[in-house]
Amino acid sequence: MVVDSMGEMTTLRVMRQLLKEWTLPDEMRVSWNINNSGEVAYAEKRFLEYLADGWMAFSDEPRGRCQIFKFDPRLKRIVLVPPLGGG
């Protein structure tokens, strides 16, 4: 018996006043079924696009949140955080 496992990736909303120099896209949400290779490939493509633009990715799992650098379709939830300037 094959059990479907779903995952979700979303962008974190940040106050735009903190990011005056950045143009943020609208909220992005992608979900996938681990057994659907097309959905997994699309989610991984979007993940890599955001990381290439300087965003950080975090897994949001019951065991705790930690930064991730590689897409893992087994994760239930991935949160993307925009780059924050400062200094």
Backbone as CSV, one residue per row, in Angstrom:
resi,resn,N_x,N_y,N_z,CA_x,CA_y,CA_z,C_x,C_y,C_z
1,MET,0.833,-1.180,0.000,0.000,0.000,0.000,0.882,1.249,0.000
2,VAL,0.652,2.140,-0.938,1.410,3.382,-1.035,0.648,4.476,-0.297
3,VAL,1.339,5.144,0.589,0.725,6.230,1.350,1.182,7.547,0.745
4,ASP,0.213,8.397,0.419,0.560,9.713,-0.121,1.092,10.590,1.000
5,SER,2.128,11.326,0.690,2.694,12.263,1.644,2.742,13.623,0.981
6,MET,2.129,14.591,1.619,2.043,15.928,1.057,3.022,16.862,1.748
7,GLY,3.540,17.807,0.988,4.408,18.843,1.524,3.938,20.199,1.040
8,GLU,4.415,21.251,1.711,4.026,22.612,1.354,5.219,23.544,1.546
9,MET,5.368,24.491,0.624,6.406,25.508,0.731,5.712,26.859,0.597
10,THR,6.080,27.800,1.457,5.454,29.117,1.433,6.489,30.187,1.764
11,THR,6.234,31.402,1.323,7.120,32.520,1.657,6.629,33.161,2.947
12,LEU,7.550,33.688,3.703,7.239,34.377,4.948,6.939,35.832,4.631
13,ARG,5.846,36.329,5.169,5.508,37.742,4.971,6.349,38.578,5.930
14,VAL,6.967,39.611,5.395,7.817,40.495,6.185,7.333,41.914,5.963
15,MET,7.426,42.724,7.000,7.009,44.124,6.846,7.807,44.775,5.712
16,ARG,7.116,45.332,4.767,7.783,45.931,3.613,8.674,47.107,3.992
17,GLN,8.417,47.746,5.136,9.246,48.866,5.569,10.682,48.401,5.837
18,LEU,10.854,47.151,6.204,12.192,46.633,6.466,12.957,46.356,5.183
19,LEU,12.234,46.273,4.080,12.848,45.848,2.831,12.648,46.883,1.730
20,LYS,12.952,48.112,2.007,12.704,49.190,1.052,13.430,48.992,-0.275
21,GLU,14.591,48.353,-0.235,15.381,48.196,-1.453,14.985,46.961,-2.254
22,TRP,14.132,46.122,-1.721,13.778,44.866,-2.376,12.352,44.931,-2.895
23,THR,12.138,44.359,-4.037,10.798,44.182,-4.550,10.416,42.740,-4.249
24,LEU,9.478,42.572,-3.343,9.078,41.226,-2.956,7.948,40.730,-3.840
25,PRO,8.001,39.462,-4.209,6.888,38.896,-4.971,5.685,38.725,-4.039
26,ASP,4.533,38.524,-4.636,3.366,38.198,-3.823,3.646,36.899,-3.090
27,GLU,2.837,36.648,-2.085,3.025,35.421,-1.321,3.003,34.223,-2.272
28,MET,3.934,33.319,-2.087,4.047,32.130,-2.918,3.739,30.914,-2.057
29,ARG,2.955,30.020,-2.604,2.638,28.782,-1.903,2.635,27.656,-2.936
30,VAL,3.417,26.627,-2.684,3.495,25.460,-3.560,3.287,24.230,-2.698
31,SER,2.457,23.331,-3.151,2.308,22.059,-2.445,2.642,20.929,-3.416
32,TRP,3.020,19.789,-2.856,3.386,18.658,-3.693,3.018,17.356,-2.996
33,ASN,2.823,16.357,-3.815,2.650,14.990,-3.346,3.963,14.285,-3.649
34,ILE,4.572,13.679,-2.652,5.887,13.062,-2.826,5.876,11.972,-3.902
35,ASN,4.698,11.423,-4.185,4.585,10.376,-5.204,4.343,10.927,-6.604
36,ASN,4.269,12.252,-6.737,4.044,12.885,-8.033,5.335,13.591,-8.446
37,SER,6.082,12.988,-9.343,7.397,13.522,-9.717,7.316,14.905,-10.348
38,GLY,6.240,15.202,-11.061,6.079,16.520,-11.657,5.906,17.605,-10.605
39,GLU,5.099,17.330,-9.582,4.902,18.294,-8.503,6.188,18.499,-7.706
40,VAL,6.915,17.409,-7.453,8.175,17.497,-6.713,9.196,18.303,-7.510
41,ALA,9.291,18.049,-8.820,10.246,18.773,-9.661,9.924,20.271,-9.687
42,TYR,8.643,20.611,-9.788,8.247,22.024,-9.800,8.584,22.693,-8.464
43,ALA,8.286,22.026,-7.352,8.583,22.586,-6.034,10.086,22.785,-5.858
44,GLU,10.881,21.822,-6.305,12.335,21.950,-6.186,12.850,23.098,-7.047
45,LYS,12.287,23.264,-8.244,12.692,24.366,-9.127,12.425,25.712,-8.454
46,ARG,11.235,25.882,-7.878,10.908,27.137,-7.199,11.818,27.354,-5.994
47,PHE,12.087,26.287,-5.225,12.986,26.337,-4.072,14.347,26.882,-4.491
48,LEU,14.901,26.329,-5.556,16.227,26.738,-6.029,16.216,28.173,-6.554
49,GLU,15.126,28.588,-7.193,15.015,29.969,-7.671,15.082,30.951,-6.504
50,TYR,14.351,30.664,-5.453,14.349,31.556,-4.298,15.713,31.582,-3.613
51,LEU,16.341,30.429,-3.455,17.667,30.408,-2.829,18.675,31.177,-3.677
52,ALA,18.574,31.072,-4.999,19.486,31.796,-5.893,19.302,33.307,-5.758
53,ASP,18.113,33.737,-5.358,17.836,35.165,-5.156,18.183,35.631,-3.745
54,GLY,18.807,34.769,-2.961,19.266,35.166,-1.633,18.329,34.826,-0.487
55,TRP,17.216,34.178,-0.778,16.289,33.796,0.283,16.888,32.651,1.097
56,MET,16.428,32.502,2.332,16.833,31.379,3.181,15.634,30.448,3.337
57,ALA,15.913,29.178,3.483,14.854,28.181,3.630,14.979,27.491,4.986
58,PHE,13.833,27.271,5.598,13.783,26.592,6.887,12.744,25.486,6.843
59,SER,13.092,24.357,7.431,12.083,23.316,7.605,11.269,23.693,8.832
60,ASP,10.001,23.428,8.776,9.113,23.735,9.899,8.497,22.409,10.335
61,GLU,9.287,21.639,11.053,8.903,20.294,11.454,8.621,20.236,12.949
62,PRO,7.851,19.257,13.388,7.558,19.112,14.821,8.813,19.027,15.700
63,ARG,9.883,18.468,15.172,11.113,18.327,15.973,11.892,19.632,16.072
64,GLY,11.436,20.664,15.349,12.087,21.970,15.421,12.355,22.557,14.053
65,ARG,12.613,23.843,14.051,12.889,24.563,12.807,14.390,24.645,12.611
66,CYS,14.851,24.352,11.394,16.271,24.497,11.102,16.441,24.916,9.646
67,GLN,17.540,25.611,9.379,17.809,26.080,8.027,18.166,24.893,7.149
68,ILE,17.670,24.908,5.922,17.982,23.850,4.962,18.585,24.484,3.712
69,PHE,19.418,23.715,3.046,20.120,24.210,1.862,19.811,23.374,0.628
70,LYS,19.083,22.292,0.821,18.743,21.380,-0.266,17.273,20.997,-0.130
71,PHE,16.575,20.984,-1.251,15.162,20.624,-1.232,14.997,19.156,-0.856
72,ASP,14.107,18.895,0.074,13.800,17.528,0.497,12.286,17.357,0.450
73,PRO,11.765,16.607,-0.530,10.316,16.483,-0.675,9.647,15.762,0.491
74,ARG,10.422,15.133,1.361,9.839,14.447,2.525,9.424,15.425,3.624
75,LEU,9.939,16.665,3.552,9.564,17.657,4.553,8.100,18.040,4.373
76,LYS,7.411,18.198,5.473,5.992,18.567,5.425,5.804,20.052,5.118
77,ARG,6.733,20.884,5.608,6.573,22.325,5.396,7.939,22.995,5.297
78,ILE,8.093,23.831,4.283,9.297,24.627,4.081,8.867,26.094,4.064
79,VAL,9.580,26.919,4.834,9.289,28.356,4.894,10.471,29.090,4.287
80,LEU,10.194,29.961,3.317,11.228,30.772,2.674,11.201,32.173,3.264
81,VAL,12.381,32.671,3.641,12.509,33.972,4.283,13.331,34.878,3.368
82,PRO,12.835,36.087,3.080,13.573,36.982,2.167,14.869,37.472,2.784
83,PRO,15.804,37.865,1.913,17.056,38.422,2.424,16.783,39.761,3.095
84,LEU,17.372,39.948,4.249,17.199,41.196,4.981,18.523,41.958,4.988
85,GLY,18.477,43.181,4.516,19.668,44.016,4.538,19.839,44.620,5.918
86,GLY,20.965,45.112,6.163,21.191,45.751,7.457,22.654,46.029,7.662
87,GLY,22.938,46.463,8.825,24.349,46.652,9.077,24.679,47.847,9.856
